Amino acid sequence: MHNMAYKTIGISEKAYEILSRRKRKKESFSSVIIRMDRELSKKKNILDFAGIWSKETAEDMLGIIESERERMEEESKERIKSWRA
């Protein structure tokens, strides 16, 4: 059996609720935190996806993003005008 060192930490009610929801039967809170850390460390960095689209797909997506930005900018301008009216 391991001699385990214990530390007391303070966490917010919200953090406690999150840990409680993620806690499995017979799992300690320490185990929950360690499991969540392992799961998070498996997440991909966004840069891992760089270059997976073809040039054509990337250009199409860029066009969509630009047109959506323009649309949203115009929509924002219209809302501001209506608020000032």
Order of alpha helices (4+ residues) and beta strands (2+ residues): alpha-alpha-alpha
